[in-house]
Amino acid sequence: MKSTFLSRFTPSLMAPEILEAILVQRHQLADYLVELIRESALTANKHFRLLLGMRGIGKTHMITLVYHRVSKMKDLHDKLVIAWLREEEWGVTSFLDLLLRIFRALQKEYPAEYDAKLNQQVEALYQLSQQEAEHQAAALLREFVGKRTLLLLMENLDDVFNGLGDIGQKQLRAYIQNYSFLTILATAQSLFDGIIRKDDPFYNFFYPHHLEELTLDEAVDLLRHIAELEEDKELEDFIKTPTGRDRIRAIHHLSGGNPRVYVIFSQFLTRNLLDELVEPFMRMLDDLTPYYQARMSWLSQQQRKIIEFLADRRRAVTVKEIAQRCFMTHQTASSQLKDLREKGYVNSESIGRESFYELHEPLMRFCLEVKKQRDEPIRLFVDFLRIWYTRTELQQRLGQDIDEIRKNGWFDDLGQHFNDGRNEDLPYERNHPRYQQRLEPLPPDAVVEREYVLYALQAMEDDDEDPRVAAYWQEYENCCKKKDYVNALRYVEKLVEIRGYAQDWLEQGRCLNGLKRYEEALASFDKAIELDPKNQWAWVGRGLVLVNLKRYEEALASFDKAIEPDSNYAWAWVGRGWLLNHLERYDEALAHCDKVIALGEQSSYVFFNRAISLLGLNRWDEGITVLDDALNRFAEVAEPDVEDTELIIHTLFNSTNDAAVWKTRITTLIEFSDKHLITSALAQGLVREKTINALMSEMVSDKAAQTWLEVWQEVVGNRPEFQIPLRLLNAAVRYRQTKRR
């Protein structure tokens, strides 16, 4: 494994090839910025761009990467002069100060040219009055640049503008406008006074680019790039595993999508033993604490009070509670929270009529709290464990089931102990009888680990008290009733993020399946099963997804796993029967449906499935009667979807080659669909994959295919809802005939 220098706080120190190697998400932006600088250097059209985003989001990374790309372009060497100001230019209090900082940057970038053309003249400025020096410095800079374009790279532009003040900003604006030889690429945490007010000299002057946080997939890419760069095969393989994905999800939650934190976490992502985690975790907090303290220093006193309250609260809270606890008016709290959200310090979530706020980066709370701990920061590490490990992993570490722990009152003792504040040393009194009884046989390291794990499990129990949980569930159920799977998924993803129960993953799988995102749905059901291997509905959901993926044998095995704990679990037989209908094993499917009905299941889904089994067995009249009865009984609950009508038409096509029978049955089917208002679904089912595949089979003659088309044309040829399906069916028959010639 290589030891590559990956700077967490100063990307400008990193080699250009490393910056390029770990770039994710922003390739197009980097290319675009470089092209704008080229245009500024080669034409009279000058660009002024501002990169916006919280600290650690990658602004300096982008500035550095653009600098290296542009500085290597040989055709710009006599067209462009680069002045890259320091990241923190604290001493800028006037336009003259800014000019002097530009000279300092030029001296570093072009030492020989600077010594020959500028050194003496700049030194002479210090013998003049400020006004004279300012005038002379402005002229010297124009003369040095000459016919070239000056590229100013300016980080923390808001700080620079604050130092310049109104007068300095007006001087800079006039200088740029009068001489037109400057282009600027700058950064700031957010839009600020100086560029957003209409009376400001730079109002609407900079075009902003908001740097987005990394998505989970982009975070995976970043860590994969780091692993490849370091030639770290262990990390590279670990990222591909479900546990690796969970770890990255945990980092994603802790960091709020901040790339800097991923770089820091990459060094101990694969660590598994708790004693191996403590030291790097504490080192990480030690590294990040000054960073988060600096972020706090950017805020007003009222905003700091809000952040401190949210850090202590450890969960999302309403505006009303924040205002009450911080002794602010509701209006003041709302205004400050809006500004904090725009700056990337907090997240807000509207659930019903309530808005909940929490820290954007939970890791910020860890770092703000680390200085408060008088001894080993037990509470912080416990909070880390509850995010880093799943509930199942912690239970496995503990070596006993969570129900047993709860049953024996173990959590009660821990909770009382924690509430009493007796946690300065280890999180359980060593003289407690139950402590001695349970932990005495274990070695010292195991004792400590068990204590940490017990506390983390208790903390997970407390997650259920988050007021958002009930609200998310209510909104999720409302969306599911309307089959609004897009918004339902949004709410269930929040539940997964907060606590990640097997049921949460299961419901996420249901939503993804409804959105036809089958591979993702399968991964969610697999996660639910990993957390709760005996969850029968998770196995059924997994089987239904596998049917959609046409992995039929795996689907059967999944339904069988659902039946193992309880052979009378109706929905496992329902899913199995639906699959058997797909496989045209109609006798077995019908037997499954009858078993389900005998078990007391009366859902419309079962009767639809039974009707299809009967139709597949060519018991047409009986099948239509059952289907009609099902739709009459469940008219307000459910109706066949396109997949159901696809199976109905498929069974009709396979039932006979007799045109007269087809015509009679299609006519009946149309009358039936008109009665139940499902004609549109029937029309779509006519040209679904299963029926078209049967039509194209080598076992079907051209004459039979042509007859099938003609019968449909005769029965429904004048109906508007069938015009497009009939054209598609005609195209399929023509293609079949052409292919055979």
C-alpha positions in Angstrom: 0.0 0.0 0.0 1.3 3.5 -0.9 1.4 6.4 1.5 -0.1 9.3 -0.6 -0.3 12.7 0.9 -4.0 13.6 1.1 -4.3 17.0 2.9 -7.5 17.3 4.8 -7.4 21.1 5.3 -5.0 22.5 2.7 -5.7 20.9 -0.8 -3.3 23.5 -2.3 -0.4 21.5 -0.9 -1.4 18.4 -2.8 0.1 17.3 -6.2 -2.1 18.1 -9.2 -2.3 14.5 -10.3 -3.8 13.6 -6.8 -6.3 16.4 -7.0 -7.4 15.1 -10.4 -7.5 11.5 -9.2 -9.9 12.2 -6.3 -12.2 14.6 -8.2 -15.8 13.5 -8.2 -19.0 15.1 -9.3 -17.4 18.3 -10.6 -15.6 17.3 -13.8 -17.9 19.4 -16.0 -17.6 22.4 -13.7 -13.8 22.2 -13.7 -13.7 22.0 -17.5 -16.1 24.9 -17.8 -14.2 27.2 -15.5 -11.0 26.5 -17.4 -12.7 27.4 -20.7 -14.0 30.6 -19.2 -10.4 31.6 -18.1 -9.1 30.8 -21.6 -11.8 33.0 -23.1 -10.9 35.8 -20.7 -7.2 35.4 -21.6 -7.7 35.3 -25.4 -10.6 37.7 -25.9 -12.0 40.9 -24.5 -14.8 39.0 -22.8 -13.8 38.8 -19.1 -15.5 36.4 -16.6 -16.1 36.8 -12.9 -17.1 33.6 -11.1 -17.8 32.8 -7.5 -17.7 29.2 -6.0 -20.1 28.9 -3.1 -20.3 26.3 -0.4 -19.6 25.4 3.2 -16.1 24.9 4.5 -14.7 21.5 3.4 -17.1 21.3 0.4 -14.1 21.4 -2.0 -13.8 25.1 -3.0 -10.0 25.2 -2.5 -9.7 21.8 -4.3 -11.5 23.3 -7.3 -9.4 26.5 -7.2 -6.2 24.5 -7.0 -7.1 22.1 -9.7 -8.1 25.0 -12.1 -4.8 26.8 -11.2 -2.7 23.7 -12.2 -4.6 23.1 -15.4 -4.4 26.7 -16.5 -0.8 27.2 -15.5 0.3 24.2 -17.7 -1.3 25.6 -20.9 1.6 26.7 -22.9 -0.5 28.8 -25.3 -1.5 31.0 -22.4 1.9 31.7 -21.0 2.2 35.0 -22.8 -1.5 35.8 -22.5 -2.2 35.2 -18.8 -0.8 36.3 -15.5 -1.9 34.4 -12.4 -2.1 35.9 -8.9 -3.3 33.4 -6.4 -3.9 35.1 -3.1 -3.6 33.3 0.2 -6.6 31.5 1.6 -6.8 33.8 4.6 -5.9 37.4 3.7 -6.5 38.9 7.1 -4.6 42.1 6.5 -6.7 43.6 3.7 -8.3 46.8 5.0 -8.1 49.0 1.9 -7.7 48.8 -1.9 -3.9 49.5 -1.4 -3.7 46.4 0.8 -5.3 44.3 -1.9 -2.9 45.6 -4.5 0.1 44.8 -2.2 -1.3 41.2 -1.7 -1.5 40.8 -5.5 2.1 41.9 -5.8 3.1 39.3 -3.2 1.3 36.6 -5.1 3.0 37.7 -8.3 6.4 37.6 -6.6 5.8 34.0 -5.7 4.5 33.0 -9.1 7.0 34.9 -11.3 10.1 35.5 -9.1 12.5 36.4 -12.0 10.1 38.7 -13.8 9.0 40.3 -10.5 12.6 41.0 -9.4 13.4 42.6 -12.8 10.2 44.7 -13.2 8.5 45.3 -9.9 10.6 44.7 -6.8 12.2 48.1 -6.5 9.1 50.0 -7.5 7.0 48.1 -5.0 9.5 48.7 -2.2 9.4 52.4 -3.1 5.7 52.5 -2.4 6.4 52.4 1.3 8.0 55.8 1.1 4.8 57.4 -0.1 1.5 58.5 1.5 -1.3 55.9 1.3 -3.1 57.8 -1.4 0.0 58.3 -3.5 1.0 54.6 -2.9 -2.4 53.4 -4.0 -2.4 55.4 -7.2 1.2 54.3 -8.0 0.5 50.6 -7.2 -2.6 50.5 -9.5 -0.4 51.9 -12.3 2.4 49.4 -11.6 0.1 46.5 -11.8 -1.4 47.6 -15.1 2.1 48.1 -16.5 3.4 44.7 -15.3 0.4 42.8 -16.8 0.7 44.8 -20.0 -1.4 43.2 -22.9 -1.9 40.1 -20.9 -4.9 39.2 -18.7 -4.6 39.1 -14.9 -6.3 36.0 -13.3 -7.1 36.7 -9.7 -7.7 33.6 -7.6 -9.3 34.9 -4.4 -10.6 32.6 -1.6 -13.0 33.8 1.1 -14.0 36.7 -0.9 -16.5 37.7 1.7 -13.6 38.3 4.2 -11.7 40.4 1.6 -14.8 42.5 0.8 -15.5 43.0 4.5 -11.9 44.3 4.9 -12.1 46.5 1.8 -15.3 48.2 3.1 -17.6 50.2 0.9 -14.8 52.6 -0.3 -12.4 49.9 -1.2 -15.0 47.9 -3.0 -16.0 50.9 -5.1 -12.3 51.5 -5.9 -11.8 47.8 -7.0 -15.0 47.9 -9.1 -14.0 51.1 -10.9 -10.5 49.7 -11.5 -11.9 46.5 -13.1 -14.4 48.5 -15.2 -11.9 51.2 -16.4 -9.1 48.9 -17.4 -10.7 45.6 -18.3 -7.7 43.4 -17.9 -8.8 41.3 -14.9 -10.7 38.1 -14.6 -11.6 36.6 -11.1 -12.3 33.2 -9.8 -13.3 33.5 -6.1 -14.8 31.5 -3.3 -17.1 32.2 -0.4 -19.2 30.1 2.0 -22.5 31.8 0.9 -23.8 34.9 -0.8 -22.9 37.9 1.3 -23.5 41.7 1.7 -21.4 43.3 -1.0 -22.7 41.3 -3.9 -26.4 40.8 -3.1 -27.7 44.2 -2.3 -28.8 46.5 -5.2 -26.8 49.4 -3.9 -23.5 47.4 -3.6 -20.8 48.1 -6.2 -20.6 44.4 -7.1 -24.3 43.6 -7.2 -24.9 40.9 -9.8 -21.2 41.2 -10.8 -20.2 37.6 -10.0 -21.9 34.6 -11.5 -22.3 32.1 -8.6 -21.7 28.3 -8.8 -23.1 26.5 -5.8 -20.9 23.4 -5.0 -23.3 20.6 -4.1 -22.7 18.1 -1.3 -21.7 14.6 -2.4 -24.5 12.1 -2.8 -24.0 8.6 -1.3 -23.0 7.2 -4.7 -20.5 10.1 -5.3 -19.0 9.4 -1.8 -18.5 5.8 -2.8 -16.7 7.0 -5.9 -14.5 9.3 -3.9 -13.5 6.5 -1.4 -12.9 4.2 -4.3 -10.6 6.7 -5.9 -8.7 7.1 -2.7 -8.4 3.3 -2.3 -7.0 3.0 -5.9 -4.6 6.0 -5.3 -3.3 4.4 -2.1 -3.3 0.9 -3.7 -5.3 -0.1 -0.7 -6.9 -3.4 -1.9 -8.5 -4.0 1.5 -10.4 -0.7 1.3 -11.2 -1.2 -2.3 -12.8 -4.6 -1.7 -14.5 -3.5 1.5 -16.3 -0.6 -0.3 -18.0 -3.2 -2.5 -19.5 -5.1 0.5 -22.9 -4.4 2.1 -21.1 -3.6 5.4 -18.8 -1.2 3.5 -21.8 0.5 2.0 -23.3 0.8 5.5 -20.1 2.4 6.8 -20.1 4.9 3.9 -23.8 5.6 4.6 -22.8 6.3 8.3 -20.0 8.7 7.1 -22.6 10.4 4.8 -24.8 11.0 7.8 -22.0 12.3 10.0 -20.5 14.6 7.3 -23.6 15.9 5.6 -21.9 15.1 2.3 -18.8 17.1 3.1 -15.9 15.7 1.0 -13.3 16.7 3.6 -14.7 14.3 6.1 -14.7 11.4 3.7 -11.0 11.9 3.2 -10.4 11.8 7.0 -12.6 8.8 7.5 -11.0 6.8 4.7 -8.1 6.0 6.9 -10.1 3.8 9.3 -13.1 2.8 7.3 -12.2 -0.9 7.5 -11.4 -1.0 11.2 -13.6 -3.4 12.9 -12.5 -3.9 16.5 -13.6 -1.2 19.0 -10.2 -0.8 20.5 -8.9 -0.1 17.0 -11.6 2.5 16.5 -11.2 4.6 19.6 -7.8 6.1 18.9 -8.4 7.1 15.3 -11.8 8.4 16.3 -10.3 10.6 18.9 -7.5 11.7 16.6 -10.1 12.6 14.0 -12.0 14.7 16.5 -8.8 16.4 17.6 -8.0 17.2 13.9 -11.5 18.5 13.2 -12.2 20.5 16.4 -10.3 23.6 15.2 -12.0 23.4 11.9 -15.5 23.4 13.5 -14.5 26.0 16.1 -13.5 28.2 13.2 -16.9 27.7 11.6 -18.5 28.7 14.8 -16.5 31.9 14.9 -18.1 33.0 11.6 -21.5 33.1 13.3 -23.4 35.8 15.2 -23.9 35.3 18.9 -27.6 34.4 18.4 -26.6 31.8 15.7 -24.0 30.3 18.0 -26.6 29.9 20.7 -28.9 28.1 18.3 -26.1 25.8 17.1 -25.1 25.0 20.7 -28.7 24.2 21.6 -29.1 21.9 18.6 -25.8 20.2 19.5 -27.0 19.6 23.1 -30.4 18.4 22.0 -29.0 15.6 19.8 -32.1 15.5 17.6 -34.3 17.6 15.3 -36.5 20.1 17.0 -39.2 22.6 16.0 -38.7 26.4 15.6 -41.1 26.9 18.6 -38.8 24.8 20.9 -35.6 26.5 19.6 -37.2 30.0 20.2 -38.3 29.0 23.6 -35.1 27.4 24.8 -32.9 30.2 23.3 -35.2 33.0 24.7 -35.8 34.4 21.2 -39.0 35.4 19.5 -40.3 33.0 16.9 -39.6 35.5 14.2 -36.0 36.0 15.3 -35.4 32.2 15.5 -36.9 31.7 12.0 -34.7 34.4 10.5 -31.5 33.1 12.1 -32.4 29.5 11.1 -33.0 30.5 7.5 -29.5 32.1 7.4 -27.9 29.1 9.1 -29.6 26.8 6.5 -28.3 28.9 3.6 -24.8 28.8 5.1 -25.0 25.0 5.4 -25.0 24.7 9.2 -28.5 23.2 9.7 -31.0 21.1 7.8 -34.7 21.7 7.9 -37.5 19.2 7.3 -41.2 20.1 6.9 -43.5 17.3 8.1 -47.1 18.4 8.0 -47.3 21.9 9.5 -44.1 21.6 11.5 -40.6 22.4 10.5 -37.8 20.5 12.2 -34.2 21.7 12.4 -31.0 19.8 13.2 -27.3 20.2 12.6 -26.3 19.6 9.0 -23.2 17.7 10.1 -23.7 15.6 13.2 -19.9 15.4 13.4 -19.9 19.1 14.2 -21.6 18.3 17.5 -19.0 15.7 18.4 -16.2 18.2 17.9 -18.0 21.0 19.8 -18.6 18.6 22.7 -15.1 17.1 22.9 -13.8 20.0 24.9 -16.6 19.5 27.4 -15.5 16.0 28.4 -13.4 15.9 31.6 -12.4 12.3 31.0 -12.6 9.8 28.2 -15.4 11.0 26.0 -17.7 8.0 26.5 -20.9 9.7 25.4 -19.3 10.9 22.1 -18.0 7.4 21.2 -21.3 5.8 22.0 -23.0 8.2 19.7 -20.5 7.3 17.0 -21.1 3.6 17.5 -24.8 3.9 17.1 -24.2 5.4 13.6 -21.2 3.4 12.6 -22.7 0.0 13.4 -26.1 -1.5 12.6 -28.3 -2.7 15.5 -27.7 -6.3 14.3 -23.9 -5.8 14.4 -24.0 -4.5 17.9 -26.3 -7.3 19.0 -23.9 -9.8 17.5 -21.0 -8.1 19.3 -22.9 -8.4 22.5 -23.6 -12.0 22.0 -27.2 -12.0 23.1 -30.5 -11.0 21.7 -31.8 -7.5 22.3 -35.1 -8.9 23.6 -33.2 -10.7 26.4 -31.4 -7.5 27.4 -34.7 -5.6 27.5 -36.5 -8.5 29.4 -33.8 -8.5 32.1 -34.0 -4.8 32.7 -30.4 -4.3 31.6 -31.3 -1.1 29.7 -33.2 0.2 32.7 -30.1 0.0 34.9 -28.0 1.7 32.2 -30.5 4.4 31.6 -30.8 5.2 35.3 -27.0 5.2 35.6 -26.6 7.5 32.6 -29.3 9.9 33.9 -27.6 10.0 37.3 -24.5 11.4 35.6 -22.3 8.6 36.8 -20.5 8.2 33.5 -17.2 10.0 34.0 -15.2 6.8 33.9 -16.8 3.7 32.4 -20.5 3.6 31.6 -21.4 1.2 34.4 -20.5 0.9 38.1 -18.0 -1.9 38.6 -19.5 -2.7 42.0 -23.0 -3.3 40.6 -24.0 -7.0 41.3 -25.4 -7.6 37.8 -22.3 -6.0 36.3 -20.1 -8.4 38.2 -22.3 -11.3 37.4 -22.4 -10.7 33.6 -18.9 -9.3 32.9 -16.6 -11.0 35.4 -15.6 -13.9 33.1 -14.6 -11.5 30.3 -11.1 -10.1 29.8 -10.7 -6.3 30.5 -10.9 -5.3 26.8 -14.1 -7.3 26.3 -15.6 -5.7 29.4 -15.0 -2.2 28.0 -16.3 -3.2 24.6 -19.5 -4.7 26.1 -20.1 -1.5 28.0 -19.8 0.6 24.9 -22.1 -1.7 22.9 -24.8 -1.8 25.6 -24.8 2.0 25.7 -25.0 2.3 21.9 -28.0 -0.1 21.9 -29.7 1.9 24.6 -29.1 5.1 22.4 -30.7 3.3 19.5 -33.7 2.6 21.6 -33.9 6.4 22.3 -33.9 7.1 18.6 -37.5 5.9 18.6 -38.4 8.9 20.7 -37.4 11.3 18.0 -40.7 13.3 17.3 -40.1 13.0 13.6 -40.5 9.2 13.5 -44.3 9.1 14.1 -44.7 12.0 11.7 -42.6 10.3 9.0 -44.6 7.1 9.3 -47.9 9.0 9.0 -46.8 10.8 5.9 -45.4 7.6 4.5 -48.6 5.8 4.9 -50.6 8.6 3.4 -48.4 8.6 0.3 -48.6 4.8 0.0 -52.4 4.9 0.0 -52.2 7.2 -3.0 -49.5 5.1 -4.6 -47.3 8.2 -4.5 -44.1 6.1 -4.2 -41.8 9.1 -5.0 -42.8 11.0 -1.8 -43.3 7.8 0.2 -39.7 6.9 -0.6 -38.5 10.3 0.6 -40.2 9.7 4.0 -39.0 6.2 4.5 -35.4 7.1 3.6 -35.6 9.5 6.5 -36.6 6.7 8.8 -33.7 4.5 7.5 -31.4 7.4 8.2 -32.7 8.0 11.8 -32.7 4.4 13.0 -32.5 1.8 10.1 -34.8 -0.9 11.5 -35.5 -3.9 9.4 -39.1 -2.6 8.8 -37.7 0.7 7.5 -35.5 -1.1 5.0 -38.5 -3.3 4.1 -40.7 -0.4 3.4 -38.0 1.3 1.4 -37.8 -1.9 -0.8 -41.6 -1.7 -1.3 -41.3 1.9 -2.5 -38.4 1.2 -4.8 -40.2 -1.8 -6.3 -43.3 0.4 -6.9 -41.0 2.8 -8.8 -39.6 -0.2 -10.8 -36.1 0.4 -9.4 -35.7 -3.3 -8.9 -32.0 -3.7 -8.2 -32.2 -1.0 -5.5 -35.3 -2.6 -4.1 -33.6 -6.0 -3.9 -30.7 -4.4 -2.0 -33.2 -2.9 0.5 -35.0 -6.2 1.1 -31.6 -7.9 1.5 -30.7 -5.4 4.1 -34.0 -6.0 5.9 -33.3 -9.7 5.9 -29.8 -9.1 7.2 -31.2 -7.2 10.1 -34.1 -9.7 10.7 -33.5 -13.0 9.0 -36.9 -14.4 10.1 -38.9 -11.5 8.7 -41.4 -13.3 6.4 -42.6 -10.2 4.6 -39.1 -9.2 3.7 -38.6 -12.6 2.1 -41.9 -12.2 0.2 -40.9 -8.7 -1.0 -37.6 -10.0 -2.1 -39.3 -12.7 -4.1 -41.7 -10.3 -5.8 -38.7 -8.1 -6.9 -36.9 -11.2 -8.2 -39.9 -12.0 -10.3 -39.8 -8.5 -11.8 -36.1 -9.2 -12.5 -37.1 -12.5 -14.2 -34.9 -14.4 -11.7 -37.6 -17.0 -11.2 -35.7 -19.8 -9.4 -34.3 -17.3 -6.9 -37.8 -15.9 -6.4 -39.2 -19.4 -5.6 -36.4 -19.9 -3.1 -37.2 -16.6 -1.5 -40.9 -17.5 -1.1 -39.9 -20.8 0.3 -37.8 -19.0 2.9 -40.8 -16.9 3.8 -42.8 -20.1 4.4 -40.1 -21.8 6.6 -41.0 -20.1 10.0 -44.8 -20.6 9.4 -46.2 -22.7 6.7 -49.6 -20.9 7.1 -48.1 -17.5 6.2 -50.6 -16.6 3.5 -48.7 -13.9 1.6 -45.8 -16.3 0.9 -48.3 -18.5 -0.8 -49.8 -15.5 -2.6 -46.4 -14.5 -4.0 -45.6 -18.0 -5.0 -48.9 -18.4 -6.8 -48.4 -15.2 -8.7 -45.0 -16.5 -9.8 -46.4 -19.9 -10.8 -48.9 -18.1 -13.0 -46.0 -16.3 -14.7 -44.4 -19.6 -15.3 -47.7 -21.0 -16.7 -47.8 -23.6 -13.9 -51.5 -22.9 -13.6 -52.6 -26.1 -11.6 -50.1 -25.3 -8.9 -51.0 -21.6 -8.9 -54.7 -22.4 -8.5 -53.9 -24.8 -5.6 -51.9 -22.0 -3.9 -54.8 -19.5 -4.3 -57.3 -22.0 -2.8 -54.9 -22.6 0.1 -54.6 -18.8 0.7 -58.4 -18.4 0.7 -58.7 -21.3 3.1 -56.3 -19.5 5.4 -58.8 -16.6 5.5 -57.1 -14.2 3.1 -59.8 -12.3 1.2 -57.8 -9.6 -0.6 -58.6 -8.7 -4.2 -55.1 -9.7 -5.2 -55.8 -13.3 -4.3 -59.0 -13.5 -6.4 -57.4 -11.8 -9.4 -54.6 -14.4 -9.2 -57.1 -17.2 -8.9 -59.0 -15.9 -12.0 -55.8 -15.9 -14.0 -55.1 -19.5 -13.0 -58.5 -20.6 -14.2 -58.1 -18.7 -17.5 -54.7 -20.3 -17.9 -56.3 -23.7 -17.5 -58.7 -22.8 -20.3 -61.6 -22.7 -17.8 -62.6 -19.4 -19.4 -66.2 -18.9 -18.3 -65.3 -19.8 -14.7 -62.3 -17.6 -14.8 -64.2 -14.6 -16.1 -66.9 -15.2 -13.5 -64.3 -15.2 -10.7 -62.6 -12.1 -12.1 -66.0 -10.3 -12.4 -66.8 -11.2 -8.8 -63.5 -10.0 -7.5 -63.9 -6.6 -9.2 -67.5 -6.3 -7.9 -66.4 -7.1 -4.4 -63.3 -4.9 -4.4 -64.3 -2.1 -6.7 -63.3 0.6 -4.2 -60.1 -1.1 -3.1 -58.2 -2.3 -6.1 -58.4 -3.1 -9.8 -56.2 -5.1 -12.2 -53.1 -3.3 -13.4 -51.4 -3.7 -16.7 -49.4 -6.7 -15.5 -52.7 -8.5 -14.7 -54.3 -7.7 -18.1 -51.1 -8.8 -19.7 -51.5 -12.3 -18.1 -55.2 -12.4 -19.0 -54.5 -11.7 -22.7 -51.5 -14.0 -22.7 -53.7 -16.9 -21.4 -56.3 -16.1 -24.0 -53.8 -16.2 -26.8 -52.4 -19.6 -25.6 -55.9 -21.1 -25.0 -56.8 -21.8 -28.7 -56.0 -21.1 -32.4 -59.7 -20.9 -33.2 -60.6 -17.5 -34.6 -64.3 -17.9 -33.6 -63.4 -18.7 -30.0 -60.9 -15.8 -29.9 -63.6 -13.4 -31.2 -66.2 -14.6 -28.7 -63.8 -14.3 -25.8 -62.3 -11.0 -26.8 -65.9 -9.6 -27.2 -66.7 -10.9 -23.7 -63.5 -9.4 -22.4 -64.2 -6.0 -23.9 -67.7 -6.0 -22.4 -66.2 -7.0 -19.1 -63.5 -4.3 -19.2 -66.0 -1.6 -20.1 -68.2 -2.6 -17.2 -65.3 -2.3 -14.7 -63.6 0.7 -16.4 -60.4 -1.2 -17.1 -60.3 -1.0 -20.9 -57.2 1.3 -21.0 -55.3 -1.3 -18.9 -56.5 -4.0 -21.2 -55.4 -2.1 -24.3 -51.9 -1.7 -22.8 -51.8 -5.4 -21.9 -52.3 -6.4 -25.5 -48.8 -5.4 -26.5 -46.9 -6.1 -23.3 -43.7 -8.2 -23.4 -45.2 -11.6 -22.4 -47.9 -11.6 -25.1 -45.6 -10.3 -27.8 -43.0 -12.9 -27.0 -45.6 -15.6 -27.3 -46.7 -14.2 -30.6 -43.1 -14.3 -31.9 -42.6 -17.9 -30.8 -41.4 -20.4 -33.4 -44.3 -22.6 -32.2 -46.8 -20.1 -33.5 -47.6 -20.0 -37.3 -47.7 -16.9 -39.4 -51.3 -17.6 -40.1 -52.2 -17.8 -36.3 -50.4 -14.5 -35.7 -52.2 -12.8 -38.6 -55.5 -14.2 -37.4 -54.9 -12.9 -33.9 -54.3 -9.4 -35.3 -57.3 -9.5 -37.6 -59.7 -10.7 -34.8 -58.6 -7.8 -32.5 -58.9 -5.4 -35.5 -62.4 -6.6 -36.1 -63.6 -6.4 -32.5 -61.9 -3.1 -31.3 -60.7 -1.5 -34.6 -62.8 1.6 -34.1 -62.1 2.2 -30.5 -59.7 5.1 -29.8 -57.9 3.5 -26.8 -56.8 0.6 -29.0 -55.4 2.5 -31.9 -51.8 2.7 -30.8 -51.7 -0.9 -29.4 -53.2 -2.2 -32.7 -50.5 -0.4 -34.7 -47.8 -1.9 -32.4 -49.4 -5.3 -32.8 -49.5 -4.9 -36.6 -45.9 -3.9 -36.6 -45.0 -7.0 -34.6 -46.8 -9.3 -37.0 -45.2 -7.6 -40.1 -41.8 -7.9 -38.4 -42.4 -11.6 -37.8 -43.4 -12.2 -41.4 -40.4 -10.2 -42.8 -38.0 -12.0 -40.5 -39.1 -15.5 -41.8 -38.6 -14.6 -45.4 
